[in-house]
Amino acid sequence: MGWPRSPPPWNNNASRRFNSRPPLRGVQVGEFCSTAAGPYGAMPLADMGAEIVKREPR
């Protein structure tokens, strides 16, 4: 992925005509990771509309 990131595919004018919504809207995902892979793994899910609940070790 380059910077700046392109908008998600459902967030364009063509998809608005069909009243589409992000595919994971309303889904909660728990992230229990202490390495850098956790945020990078959760980012595509958040881009698709999921709510990410992050739990970090103390």
Beta strands, then each sheet from edge to edge (+ up, - down):
strand 1: 28-31
strand 2: 51-54
sheet 1: 1+ 2+
end
